[in-house]
Structure formats: C-alpha cells, structure tokens
Amino acid sequence: QKSPAAGESDDIYPLHMLDDTKTYRDIVVTWTLRFNDVLGADNLYTSLSKLLEMGDWKKL
C-alpha cells in the first residue's frame, strides 16, 4: 500500500532503522503507567511539545 503524499502542514518524523523491521512489525508493545497525582493536560502538552522541539529528537 502506497503512503499518501505529505502536505505542507504535515509533520514528518522519520523512523529509526530498527523500528521498521519485520520482527518489530509483528510485535505490539503496551505500557500501563500509574501516577499518584493528576496529570495536568496543559503541563503534559507543554512538556511533550518541548521534547519534540529538542534538536533532532522526534521519537515518542
């Protein structure tokens, strides 16, 4: 299946070479996290936005 063309407003995050291997495509990884305090949506958004803006690190 061919990927759609990227538009001007699209953000493209390249995959690490190991992320797109046959072995990893067949694995589903899930995490469950428990926090003792409420996570503020604004704080979480701000933190993740800063993380994506750091250098060329754009991998979640």
CHARMM-style PDB file with segment names, atoms N, HN, CA, C and O in Angstrom:
ATOM      1  N   GLN     1       0.846  -1.182   0.000  1.00  0.00      PROA
ATOM      2  CA  GLN     1       0.000   0.000   0.000  1.00  0.00      PROA
ATOM      3  C   GLN     1       0.885   1.237   0.000  1.00  0.00      PROA
ATOM      4  O   GLN     1       1.819   1.345   0.794  1.00  0.00      PROA
ATOM      5  N   LYS     2       0.586   2.160  -0.890  1.00  0.00      PROA
ATOM      6  HN  LYS     2      -0.173   2.072  -1.535  1.00  0.00      PROA
ATOM      7  CA  LYS     2       1.384   3.374  -1.024  1.00  0.00      PROA
ATOM      8  C   LYS     2       0.915   4.430  -0.028  1.00  0.00      PROA
ATOM      9  O   LYS     2      -0.287   4.611   0.167  1.00  0.00      PROA
ATOM     10  N   SER     3       1.851   5.122   0.596  1.00  0.00      PROA
ATOM     11  HN  SER     3       2.828   4.975   0.437  1.00  0.00      PROA
ATOM     12  CA  SER     3       1.522   6.192   1.541  1.00  0.00      PROA
ATOM     13  C   SER     3       1.023   7.415   0.793  1.00  0.00      PROA
ATOM     14  O   SER     3       1.479   7.699  -0.314  1.00  0.00      PROA
ATOM     15  N   PRO     4       0.078   8.150   1.400  1.00  0.00      PROA
ATOM     16  CA  PRO     4      -0.383   9.381   0.752  1.00  0.00      PROA
ATOM     17  C   PRO     4       0.727  10.425   0.725  1.00  0.00      PROA
ATOM     18  O   PRO     4       1.643  10.391   1.547  1.00  0.00      PROA
ATOM     19  N   ALA     5       0.640  11.339  -0.212  1.00  0.00      PROA
ATOM     20  HN  ALA     5      -0.104  11.367  -0.880  1.00  0.00      PROA
ATOM     21  CA  ALA     5       1.641  12.408  -0.314  1.00  0.00      PROA
ATOM     22  C   ALA     5       1.550  13.318   0.908  1.00  0.00      PROA
ATOM     23  O   ALA     5       0.459  13.591   1.408  1.00  0.00      PROA
ATOM     24  N   ALA     6       2.701  13.785   1.382  1.00  0.00      PROA
ATOM     25  HN  ALA     6       3.587  13.563   0.976  1.00  0.00      PROA
ATOM     26  CA  ALA     6       2.737  14.689   2.536  1.00  0.00      PROA
ATOM     27  C   ALA     6       2.316  16.085   2.105  1.00  0.00      PROA
ATOM     28  O   ALA     6       2.715  16.570   1.046  1.00  0.00      PROA
ATOM     29  N   GLY     7       1.508  16.720   2.938  1.00  0.00      PROA
ATOM     30  HN  GLY     7       1.184  16.326   3.798  1.00  0.00      PROA
ATOM     31  CA  GLY     7       1.073  18.082   2.667  1.00  0.00      PROA
ATOM     32  C   GLY     7       2.013  19.083   3.310  1.00  0.00      PROA
ATOM     33  O   GLY     7       2.899  18.705   4.077  1.00  0.00      PROA
ATOM     34  N   GLU     8       1.826  20.353   3.002  1.00  0.00      PROA
ATOM     35  HN  GLU     8       1.106  20.660   2.379  1.00  0.00      PROA
ATOM     36  CA  GLU     8       2.693  21.404   3.544  1.00  0.00      PROA
ATOM     37  C   GLU     8       2.617  21.498   5.059  1.00  0.00      PROA
ATOM     38  O   GLU     8       3.610  21.829   5.707  1.00  0.00      PROA
ATOM     39  N   SER     9       1.462  21.214   5.630  1.00  0.00      PROA
ATOM     40  HN  SER     9       0.655  20.945   5.103  1.00  0.00      PROA
ATOM     41  CA  SER     9       1.300  21.368   7.077  1.00  0.00      PROA
ATOM     42  C   SER     9       1.593  20.083   7.849  1.00  0.00      PROA
ATOM     43  O   SER     9       1.450  20.061   9.072  1.00  0.00      PROA
ATOM     44  N   ASP    10       2.000  19.013   7.163  1.00  0.00      PROA
ATOM     45  HN  ASP    10       2.116  19.031   6.170  1.00  0.00      PROA
ATOM     46  CA  ASP    10       2.284  17.749   7.839  1.00  0.00      PROA
ATOM     47  C   ASP    10       3.640  17.779   8.528  1.00  0.00      PROA
ATOM     48  O   ASP    10       4.607  18.323   7.995  1.00  0.00      PROA
ATOM     49  N   ASP    11       3.702  17.191   9.717  1.00  0.00      PROA
ATOM     50  HN  ASP    11       2.917  16.749  10.151  1.00  0.00      PROA
ATOM     51  CA  ASP    11       4.976  16.973  10.404  1.00  0.00      PROA
ATOM     52  C   ASP    11       5.388  15.535  10.136  1.00  0.00      PROA
ATOM     53  O   ASP    11       4.608  14.611  10.366  1.00  0.00      PROA
ATOM     54  N   ILE    12       6.604  15.340   9.654  1.00  0.00      PROA
ATOM     55  HN  ILE    12       7.238  16.090   9.468  1.00  0.00      PROA
ATOM     56  CA  ILE    12       7.089  14.002   9.336  1.00  0.00      PROA
ATOM     57  C   ILE    12       8.204  13.649  10.303  1.00  0.00      PROA
ATOM     58  O   ILE    12       9.202  14.362  10.406  1.00  0.00      PROA
ATOM     59  N   TYR    13       8.025  12.533  11.017  1.00  0.00      PROA
ATOM     60  HN  TYR    13       7.214  11.953  10.934  1.00  0.00      PROA
ATOM     61  CA  TYR    13       9.011  12.061  11.979  1.00  0.00      PROA
ATOM     62  C   TYR    13       9.607  10.766  11.441  1.00  0.00      PROA
ATOM     63  O   TYR    13       8.909   9.754  11.379  1.00  0.00      PROA
ATOM     64  N   PRO    14      10.874  10.772  11.051  1.00  0.00      PROA
ATOM     65  CA  PRO    14      11.478   9.568  10.491  1.00  0.00      PROA
ATOM     66  C   PRO    14      11.592   8.461  11.543  1.00  0.00      PROA
ATOM     67  O   PRO    14      11.771   8.730  12.731  1.00  0.00      PROA
ATOM     68  N   LEU    15      11.486   7.237  11.089  1.00  0.00      PROA
ATOM     69  HN  LEU    15      11.340   7.019  10.124  1.00  0.00      PROA
ATOM     70  CA  LEU    15      11.635   6.092  11.979  1.00  0.00      PROA
ATOM     71  C   LEU    15      13.095   5.716  12.102  1.00  0.00      PROA
ATOM     72  O   LEU    15      13.881   5.903  11.173  1.00  0.00      PROA
ATOM     73  N   HSD    16      13.447   5.186  13.253  1.00  0.00      PROA
ATOM     74  HN  HSD    16      12.809   5.034  14.008  1.00  0.00      PROA
ATOM     75  CA  HSD    16      14.779   4.613  13.436  1.00  0.00      PROA
ATOM     76  C   HSD    16      14.843   3.360  12.571  1.00  0.00      PROA
ATOM     77  O   HSD    16      13.822   2.710  12.348  1.00  0.00      PROA
ATOM     78  N   MET    17      16.002   3.024  12.095  1.00  0.00      PROA
ATOM     79  HN  MET    17      16.832   3.552  12.276  1.00  0.00      PROA
ATOM     80  CA  MET    17      16.133   1.891  11.185  1.00  0.00      PROA
ATOM     81  C   MET    17      15.621   0.597  11.821  1.00  0.00      PROA
ATOM     82  O   MET    17      15.126  -0.272  11.104  1.00  0.00      PROA
ATOM     83  N   LEU    18      15.725   0.444  13.137  1.00  0.00      PROA
ATOM     84  HN  LEU    18      16.127   1.150  13.719  1.00  0.00      PROA
ATOM     85  CA  LEU    18      15.265  -0.784  13.783  1.00  0.00      PROA
ATOM     86  C   LEU    18      13.755  -0.800  14.007  1.00  0.00      PROA
ATOM     87  O   LEU    18      13.196  -1.860  14.290  1.00  0.00      PROA
ATOM     88  N   ASP    19      13.084   0.336  13.888  1.00  0.00      PROA
ATOM     89  HN  ASP    19      13.538   1.196  13.657  1.00  0.00      PROA
ATOM     90  CA  ASP    19      11.639   0.385  14.113  1.00  0.00      PROA
ATOM     91  C   ASP    19      10.849  -0.258  12.983  1.00  0.00      PROA
ATOM     92  O   ASP    19       9.710  -0.676  13.190  1.00  0.00      PROA
ATOM     93  N   ASP    20      11.423  -0.343  11.809  1.00  0.00      PROA
ATOM     94  HN  ASP    20      12.348  -0.003  11.641  1.00  0.00      PROA
ATOM     95  CA  ASP    20      10.685  -0.858  10.657  1.00  0.00      PROA
ATOM     96  C   ASP    20      11.275  -2.171  10.157  1.00  0.00      PROA
ATOM     97  O   ASP    20      11.515  -2.340   8.961  1.00  0.00      PROA
ATOM     98  N   THR    21      11.502  -3.089  11.072  1.00  0.00      PROA
ATOM     99  HN  THR    21      11.307  -2.952  12.043  1.00  0.00      PROA
ATOM    100  CA  THR    21      11.980  -4.413  10.680  1.00  0.00      PROA
ATOM    101  C   THR    21      10.818  -5.395  10.755  1.00  0.00      PROA
ATOM    102  O   THR    21       9.847  -5.149  11.469  1.00  0.00      PROA
ATOM    103  N   LYS    22      10.905  -6.483  10.040  1.00  0.00      PROA
ATOM    104  HN  LYS    22      11.695  -6.683   9.460  1.00  0.00      PROA
ATOM    105  CA  LYS    22       9.830  -7.473  10.040  1.00  0.00      PROA
ATOM    106  C   LYS    22       9.553  -7.966  11.451  1.00  0.00      PROA
ATOM    107  O   LYS    22       8.393  -8.140  11.826  1.00  0.00      PROA
ATOM    108  N   THR    23      10.580  -8.189  12.225  1.00  0.00      PROA
ATOM    109  HN  THR    23      11.522  -8.047  11.920  1.00  0.00      PROA
ATOM    110  CA  THR    23      10.409  -8.674  13.598  1.00  0.00      PROA
ATOM    111  C   THR    23       9.587  -7.705  14.427  1.00  0.00      PROA
ATOM    112  O   THR    23       8.653  -8.120  15.113  1.00  0.00      PROA
ATOM    113  N   TYR    24       9.916  -6.427  14.376  1.00  0.00      PROA
ATOM    114  HN  TYR    24      10.675  -6.090  13.819  1.00  0.00      PROA
ATOM    115  CA  TYR    24       9.218  -5.437  15.197  1.00  0.00      PROA
ATOM    116  C   TYR    24       7.819  -5.120  14.678  1.00  0.00      PROA
ATOM    117  O   TYR    24       6.959  -4.713  15.459  1.00  0.00      PROA
ATOM    118  N   ARG    25       7.571  -5.293  13.393  1.00  0.00      PROA
ATOM    119  HN  ARG    25       8.270  -5.624  12.758  1.00  0.00      PROA
ATOM    120  CA  ARG    25       6.230  -5.040  12.855  1.00  0.00      PROA
ATOM    121  C   ARG    25       5.215  -6.041  13.395  1.00  0.00      PROA
ATOM    122  O   ARG    25       4.020  -5.747  13.430  1.00  0.00      PROA
ATOM    123  N   ASP    26       5.674  -7.217  13.817  1.00  0.00      PROA
ATOM    124  HN  ASP    26       6.645  -7.456  13.789  1.00  0.00      PROA
ATOM    125  CA  ASP    26       4.775  -8.259  14.324  1.00  0.00      PROA
ATOM    126  C   ASP    26       4.606  -8.217  15.840  1.00  0.00      PROA
ATOM    127  O   ASP    26       3.953  -9.093  16.406  1.00  0.00      PROA
ATOM    128  N   ILE    27       5.174  -7.227  16.502  1.00  0.00      PROA
ATOM    129  HN  ILE    27       5.705  -6.515  16.042  1.00  0.00      PROA
ATOM    130  CA  ILE    27       5.120  -7.136  17.964  1.00  0.00      PROA
ATOM    131  C   ILE    27       4.311  -5.906  18.368  1.00  0.00      PROA
ATOM    132  O   ILE    27       4.476  -4.826  17.802  1.00  0.00      PROA
ATOM    133  N   VAL    28       3.444  -6.087  19.345  1.00  0.00      PROA
ATOM    134  HN  VAL    28       3.310  -6.965  19.804  1.00  0.00      PROA
ATOM    135  CA  VAL    28       2.695  -4.966  19.908  1.00  0.00      PROA
ATOM    136  C   VAL    28       3.179  -4.765  21.338  1.00  0.00      PROA
ATOM    137  O   VAL    28       3.145  -5.693  22.145  1.00  0.00      PROA
ATOM    138  N   VAL    29       3.626  -3.564  21.646  1.00  0.00      PROA
ATOM    139  HN  VAL    29       3.653  -2.810  20.990  1.00  0.00      PROA
ATOM    140  CA  VAL    29       4.110  -3.251  22.986  1.00  0.00      PROA
ATOM    141  C   VAL    29       3.140  -2.272  23.622  1.00  0.00      PROA
ATOM    142  O   VAL    29       2.818  -1.240  23.033  1.00  0.00      PROA
ATOM    143  N   THR    30       2.675  -2.589  24.814  1.00  0.00      PROA
ATOM    144  HN  THR    30       2.936  -3.428  25.293  1.00  0.00      PROA
ATOM    145  CA  THR    30       1.796  -1.671  25.540  1.00  0.00      PROA
ATOM    146  C   THR    30       2.384  -1.401  26.913  1.00  0.00      PROA
ATOM    147  O   THR    30       3.013  -2.270  27.518  1.00  0.00      PROA
ATOM    148  N   TRP    31       2.175  -0.212  27.386  1.00  0.00      PROA
ATOM    149  HN  TRP    31       1.664   0.493  26.895  1.00  0.00      PROA
ATOM    150  CA  TRP    31       2.624   0.183  28.715  1.00  0.00      PROA
ATOM    151  C   TRP    31       1.423   0.661  29.505  1.00  0.00      PROA
ATOM    152  O   TRP    31       0.537   1.326  28.969  1.00  0.00      PROA
ATOM    153  N   THR    32       1.400   0.322  30.766  1.00  0.00      PROA
ATOM    154  HN  THR    32       2.120  -0.219  31.202  1.00  0.00      PROA
ATOM    155  CA  THR    32       0.401   0.874  31.676  1.00  0.00      PROA
ATOM    156  C   THR    32       1.162   1.640  32.741  1.00  0.00      PROA
ATOM    157  O   THR    32       2.022   1.082  33.422  1.00  0.00      PROA
ATOM    158  N   LEU    33       0.850   2.903  32.881  1.00  0.00      PROA
ATOM    159  HN  LEU    33       0.151   3.356  32.328  1.00  0.00      PROA
ATOM    160  CA  LEU    33       1.531   3.747  33.856  1.00  0.00      PROA
ATOM    161  C   LEU    33       0.543   4.174  34.925  1.00  0.00      PROA
ATOM    162  O   LEU    33      -0.613   4.477  34.632  1.00  0.00      PROA
ATOM    163  N   ARG    34       1.003   4.194  36.163  1.00  0.00      PROA
ATOM    164  HN  ARG    34       1.943   3.948  36.401  1.00  0.00      PROA
ATOM    165  CA  ARG    34       0.159   4.645  37.263  1.00  0.00      PROA
ATOM    166  C   ARG    34       0.823   5.852  37.911  1.00  0.00      PROA
ATOM    167  O   ARG    34       2.006   5.817  38.249  1.00  0.00      PROA
ATOM    168  N   PHE    35       0.058   6.904  38.077  1.00  0.00      PROA
ATOM    169  HN  PHE    35      -0.903   6.932  37.802  1.00  0.00      PROA
ATOM    170  CA  PHE    35       0.557   8.125  38.700  1.00  0.00      PROA
ATOM    171  C   PHE    35      -0.241   8.390  39.964  1.00  0.00      PROA
ATOM    172  O   PHE    35      -1.458   8.203  39.993  1.00  0.00      PROA
ATOM    173  N   ASN    36       0.446   8.825  41.003  1.00  0.00      PROA
ATOM    174  HN  ASN    36       1.434   8.977  40.980  1.00  0.00      PROA
ATOM    175  CA  ASN    36      -0.218   9.124  42.269  1.00  0.00      PROA
ATOM    176  C   ASN    36      -0.925  10.470  42.239  1.00  0.00      PROA
ATOM    177  O   ASN    36      -1.793  10.724  43.073  1.00  0.00      PROA
ATOM    178  N   ASP    37      -0.576  11.325  41.310  1.00  0.00      PROA
ATOM    179  HN  ASP    37       0.130  11.118  40.632  1.00  0.00      PROA
ATOM    180  CA  ASP    37      -1.184  12.648  41.200  1.00  0.00      PROA
ATOM    181  C   ASP    37      -1.853  12.793  39.837  1.00  0.00      PROA
ATOM    182  O   ASP    37      -1.547  12.059  38.897  1.00  0.00      PROA
ATOM    183  N   VAL    38      -2.754  13.735  39.748  1.00  0.00      PROA
ATOM    184  HN  VAL    38      -3.003  14.332  40.511  1.00  0.00      PROA
ATOM    185  CA  VAL    38      -3.437  14.018  38.483  1.00  0.00      PROA
ATOM    186  C   VAL    38      -2.445  14.665  37.520  1.00  0.00      PROA
ATOM    187  O   VAL    38      -1.697  15.568  37.894  1.00  0.00      PROA
ATOM    188  N   LEU    39      -2.452  14.188  36.274  1.00  0.00      PROA
ATOM    189  HN  LEU    39      -3.060  13.455  35.971  1.00  0.00      PROA
ATOM    190  CA  LEU    39      -1.607  14.792  35.245  1.00  0.00      PROA
ATOM    191  C   LEU    39      -2.380  15.943  34.610  1.00  0.00      PROA
ATOM    192  O   LEU    39      -3.453  15.743  34.042  1.00  0.00      PROA
ATOM    193  N   GLY    40      -1.834  17.132  34.708  1.00  0.00      PROA
ATOM    194  HN  GLY    40      -0.962  17.295  35.169  1.00  0.00      PROA
ATOM    195  CA  GLY    40      -2.481  18.294  34.091  1.00  0.00      PROA
ATOM    196  C   GLY    40      -2.295  18.258  32.588  1.00  0.00      PROA
ATOM    197  O   GLY    40      -1.171  18.135  32.104  1.00  0.00      PROA
ATOM    198  N   ALA    41      -3.384  18.364  31.848  1.00  0.00      PROA
ATOM    199  HN  ALA    41      -4.298  18.464  32.242  1.00  0.00      PROA
ATOM    200  CA  ALA    41      -3.318  18.293  30.381  1.00  0.00      PROA
ATOM    201  C   ALA    41      -2.422  19.383  29.802  1.00  0.00      PROA
ATOM    202  O   ALA    41      -1.665  19.130  28.864  1.00  0.00      PROA
ATOM    203  N   ASP    42      -2.501  20.590  30.353  1.00  0.00      PROA
ATOM    204  HN  ASP    42      -3.116  20.796  31.114  1.00  0.00      PROA
ATOM    205  CA  ASP    42      -1.665  21.690  29.845  1.00  0.00      PROA
ATOM    206  C   ASP    42      -0.188  21.416  30.085  1.00  0.00      PROA
ATOM    207  O   ASP    42       0.640  21.646  29.203  1.00  0.00      PROA
ATOM    208  N   ASN    43       0.146  20.925  31.280  1.00  0.00      PROA
ATOM    209  HN  ASN    43      -0.526  20.738  31.996  1.00  0.00      PROA
ATOM    210  CA  ASN    43       1.548  20.610  31.593  1.00  0.00      PROA
ATOM    211  C   ASN    43       2.065  19.478  30.711  1.00  0.00      PROA
ATOM    212  O   ASN    43       3.197  19.533  30.230  1.00  0.00      PROA
ATOM    213  N   LEU    44       1.249  18.463  30.500  1.00  0.00      PROA
ATOM    214  HN  LEU    44       0.330  18.419  30.891  1.00  0.00      PROA
ATOM    215  CA  LEU    44       1.651  17.343  29.665  1.00  0.00      PROA
ATOM    216  C   LEU    44       1.876  17.795  28.221  1.00  0.00      PROA
ATOM    217  O   LEU    44       2.862  17.406  27.596  1.00  0.00      PROA
ATOM    218  N   TYR    45       0.969  18.613  27.694  1.00  0.00      PROA
ATOM    219  HN  TYR    45       0.168  18.930  28.202  1.00  0.00      PROA
ATOM    220  CA  TYR    45       1.097  19.136  26.329  1.00  0.00      PROA
ATOM    221  C   TYR    45       2.373  19.964  26.188  1.00  0.00      PROA
ATOM    222  O   TYR    45       3.124  19.797  25.226  1.00  0.00      PROA
ATOM    223  N   THR    46       2.616  20.854  27.148  1.00  0.00      PROA
ATOM    224  HN  THR    46       2.006  20.990  27.929  1.00  0.00      PROA
ATOM    225  CA  THR    46       3.799  21.716  27.102  1.00  0.00      PROA
ATOM    226  C   THR    46       5.076  20.883  27.144  1.00  0.00      PROA
ATOM    227  O   THR    46       6.015  21.141  26.390  1.00  0.00      PROA
ATOM    228  N   SER    47       5.111  19.886  28.023  1.00  0.00      PROA
ATOM    229  HN  SER    47       4.349  19.677  28.635  1.00  0.00      PROA
ATOM    230  CA  SER    47       6.299  19.039  28.161  1.00  0.00      PROA
ATOM    231  C   SER    47       6.570  18.241  26.896  1.00  0.00      PROA
ATOM    232  O   SER    47       7.710  18.177  26.437  1.00  0.00      PROA
ATOM    233  N   LEU    48       5.529  17.629  26.324  1.00  0.00      PROA
ATOM    234  HN  LEU    48       4.603  17.681  26.696  1.00  0.00      PROA
ATOM    235  CA  LEU    48       5.726  16.844  25.106  1.00  0.00      PROA
ATOM    236  C   LEU    48       6.097  17.730  23.923  1.00  0.00      PROA
ATOM    237  O   LEU    48       6.887  17.323  23.071  1.00  0.00      PROA
ATOM    238  N   SER    49       5.542  18.925  23.861  1.00  0.00      PROA
ATOM    239  HN  SER    49       4.900  19.256  24.553  1.00  0.00      PROA
ATOM    240  CA  SER    49       5.897  19.864  22.787  1.00  0.00      PROA
ATOM    241  C   SER    49       7.365  20.258  22.876  1.00  0.00      PROA
ATOM    242  O   SER    49       8.058  20.311  21.859  1.00  0.00      PROA
ATOM    243  N   LYS    50       7.846  20.535  24.094  1.00  0.00      PROA
ATOM    244  HN  LYS    50       7.284  20.492  24.920  1.00  0.00      PROA
ATOM    245  CA  LYS    50       9.266  20.881  24.278  1.00  0.00      PROA
ATOM    246  C   LYS    50      10.154  19.709  23.885  1.00  0.00      PROA
ATOM    247  O   LYS    50      11.201  19.900  23.266  1.00  0.00      PROA
ATOM    248  N   LEU    51       9.738  18.498  24.242  1.00  0.00      PROA
ATOM    249  HN  LEU    51       8.887  18.343  24.745  1.00  0.00      PROA
ATOM    250  CA  LEU    51      10.520  17.311  23.911  1.00  0.00      PROA
ATOM    251  C   LEU    51      10.675  17.163  22.402  1.00  0.00      PROA
ATOM    252  O   LEU    51      11.763  16.845  21.920  1.00  0.00      PROA
ATOM    253  N   LEU    52       9.601  17.390  21.654  1.00  0.00      PROA
ATOM    254  HN  LEU    52       8.718  17.648  22.046  1.00  0.00      PROA
ATOM    255  CA  LEU    52       9.665  17.263  20.202  1.00  0.00      PROA
ATOM    256  C   LEU    52      10.485  18.363  19.547  1.00  0.00      PROA
ATOM    257  O   LEU    52      10.960  18.190  18.424  1.00  0.00      PROA
ATOM    258  N   GLU    53      10.659  19.490  20.225  1.00  0.00      PROA
ATOM    259  HN  GLU    53      10.272  19.631  21.136  1.00  0.00      PROA
ATOM    260  CA  GLU    53      11.433  20.601  19.666  1.00  0.00      PROA
ATOM    261  C   GLU    53      12.926  20.494  19.969  1.00  0.00      PROA
ATOM    262  O   GLU    53      13.709  21.271  19.422  1.00  0.00      PROA
ATOM    263  N   MET    54      13.341  19.566  20.815  1.00  0.00      PROA
ATOM    264  HN  MET    54      12.705  18.936  21.259  1.00  0.00      PROA
ATOM    265  CA  MET    54      14.756  19.425  21.190  1.00  0.00      PROA
ATOM    266  C   MET    54      15.555  18.838  20.028  1.00  0.00      PROA
ATOM    267  O   MET    54      15.347  17.685  19.651  1.00  0.00      PROA
ATOM    268  N   GLY    55      16.439  19.601  19.479  1.00  0.00      PROA
ATOM    269  HN  GLY    55      16.608  20.538  19.786  1.00  0.00      PROA
ATOM    270  CA  GLY    55      17.356  19.097  18.456  1.00  0.00      PROA
ATOM    271  C   GLY    55      16.635  18.299  17.392  1.00  0.00      PROA
ATOM    272  O   GLY    55      15.600  18.722  16.878  1.00  0.00      PROA
ATOM    273  N   ASP    56      17.187  17.136  17.062  1.00  0.00      PROA
ATOM    274  HN  ASP    56      18.028  16.792  17.479  1.00  0.00      PROA
ATOM    275  CA  ASP    56      16.540  16.297  16.057  1.00  0.00      PROA
ATOM    276  C   ASP    56      15.861  15.094  16.689  1.00  0.00      PROA
ATOM    277  O   ASP    56      15.554  14.116  16.007  1.00  0.00      PROA
ATOM    278  N   TRP    57      15.626  15.168  18.005  1.00  0.00      PROA
ATOM    279  HN  TRP    57      15.875  15.962  18.559  1.00  0.00      PROA
ATOM    280  CA  TRP    57      14.957  14.066  18.697  1.00  0.00      PROA
ATOM    281  C   TRP    57      13.461  14.204  18.509  1.00  0.00      PROA
ATOM    282  O   TRP    57      12.845  15.099  19.087  1.00  0.00      PROA
ATOM    283  N   LYS    58      12.869  13.332  17.712  1.00  0.00      PROA
ATOM    284  HN  LYS    58      13.370  12.605  17.242  1.00  0.00      PROA
ATOM    285  CA  LYS    58      11.429  13.413  17.456  1.00  0.00      PROA
ATOM    286  C   LYS    58      10.831  12.018  17.476  1.00  0.00      PROA
ATOM    287  O   LYS    58      10.202  11.583  16.512  1.00  0.00      PROA
ATOM    288  N   LYS    59      11.033  11.331  18.575  1.00  0.00      PROA
ATOM    289  HN  LYS    59      11.545  11.684  19.359  1.00  0.00      PROA
ATOM    290  CA  LYS    59      10.548   9.966  18.652  1.00  0.00      PROA
ATOM    291  C   LYS    59       9.842   9.763  19.976  1.00  0.00      PROA
ATOM    292  O   LYS    59      10.423   9.994  21.036  1.00  0.00      PROA
ATOM    293  N   LEU    60       8.599   9.335  19.922  1.00  0.00      PROA
ATOM    294  HN  LEU    60       8.127   9.147  19.061  1.00  0.00      PROA
ATOM    295  CA  LEU    60       7.856   9.037  21.148  1.00  0.00      PROA
ATOM    296  C   LEU    60       7.744   7.560  21.336  1.00  0.00      PROA
ATOM    297  OT1 LEU    60       7.152   7.105  22.315  1.00  0.00      PROA
TER     298      LEU     60
END
